[in-house]
Amino acid sequence: MPAAPWNPQQTAQILTFFDKGSLSRGRSYAESGLVHGIEWSGHTLSGHSEGSHGQTYRCTVTAEFKGPRAQVSARCTCPVNTFCKHCVALVVTATDTGKPTPQAAFAAEAQPPKPPASALELSRWRTLVDEITSPKASAEAP
């Protein structure tokens, strides 16, 4: 696959055009390897993404960086048609956005482990769970 012409900052800016649901599902599609046939032509990225019911969709994402904000277009042959999860999957796969860099992996390893929850925190959670699940609480519910 040819190298992406977008740097990591540009790719991050492109992904801000998508909503949270598309980002989450698109990253999952990318991790599952559902994108293939990736091609670059200037500022345009295109490829195919498998759909949830076995369909294959053609995706095209174009981004031009002139001035402080990118001009982004994302089109797909899926029913959503624009700025969908399939386009996110294409961008993530083509730019390796979903894969941690060696520096990020090292930084994650360098973080100290989180301490276990204190006995007081666990006691509070148990009390709350007991209150919610007690027969008395469910009998009082309308």
N, C-alpha and C positions, 0 to 999 in steps of 0.2 A: 504494500500500500504506500503511495507517495506521502511524503511528509506534509503535515498540515501547514498552510500558510498563516494560520491564526496562532498567535502566541497565547500562553495560558491566560493572560489578563483579557485579551480580546475574546477568547472562548467564554470566559466567565461573564463578560458583558453580554455576549450573544444569549447565553442561557437565562439572563434576567428578563428576557422578553417572554418567557414561558411561565405559565402558572405552576403553583406547587404540585398539584396533582400530576400534570404532564411531566414535570421534572422527576418526580418519584417513580412513576410508572416507566418513563423512558429510560431512566438509569437501570431499572430492573431488566428491561428488554435488552439493553446493551450488555449487562452482566451475563445474561442468558445466551448471548451470542446470536441474537435474532436479526442482526444487520449484516448485509453482504453486498457485494458489487459496488463498493465505494469508489467514487471518482471525484477528482478535483479539476476544475476548469476556472482559472483565475480566482475570483472571490466566491465562486459557487461550488458547493459540495452537493453531491447527489449519490443516491444509493437506494437499496431496497430493504424494507423492514418487514419481518413476518408479523402478522396480526395475531390476535388472540384466538381466532377460529380458523387458522391455517391459511388465511389470505396473505398475499404479498402486496405491499404498497410501495409505490415509487415516491421517494422524498427528495426535495431540493431545498437547500438552505443557502441563501446568499447574504453576505455581510460585507459592507463597505465601511471603512473607518475614515471619515472625513470630518474633522472637528471633534468636539468633545463626546459626541454620542454616535454610536454605530447606527447605520441604516440596515435593518435586518428584515428579510423576507423568508418565510418558512412555509412551504407548500407540500401537500401530501395528497395522494389519491384516496385516502381513507375518508370516511364520512365526515370527520371533523374538518378536514381540508386545510387548515392552517394552524401553525404553532401547536402541533399535537405531540403526543408521546413518541410517535415514530420518528419525528424530526429530532427530538431530544436524543433518542437512541442513536441516530445517525451521527449527530454532533459528538456525543460522548465517545462512541466507538472510534470515529475518525480522528479524534484529538487525544485519545487515551485519557480523557478527563476523569473517568471513573477509577483509574488505577493510581494508587499512591506513588509519588515520586520516591526515590531512595532517601532523600532528605526527610520527607514526611514520615516514612517508615522508621527512620532512625529517631526522629523526634518523638514518635509514639512510643518507641521502646525506652526512651530516656525518661518518660514520665513515671513518677513513682506510683505504685498501685494505690487505689483508693482504700482508705481504712474501712474495716467492716463496720456495719451499723452498730451503734451503741445499744446496750441493754435497754436504756430509757426509750430510744427511738423505736425499737422492736415492741416494747410494751405498749407504746402509744398506738402503733399500728394494730396490735392484737386487740386492744380495747375498742378501737374503731370498727374493726371487722366483727367483733362480738356484738357490738351495738346494732350493726346493720343486719346481721344474720340471725339475731335472736328471734324466737317465736313471738315474743311480745311486740317487737317492732313490726313484724309482718301482720300481726293481728290488728294493730292500730291503723294500718294503711287503709285508705278508702277503697 
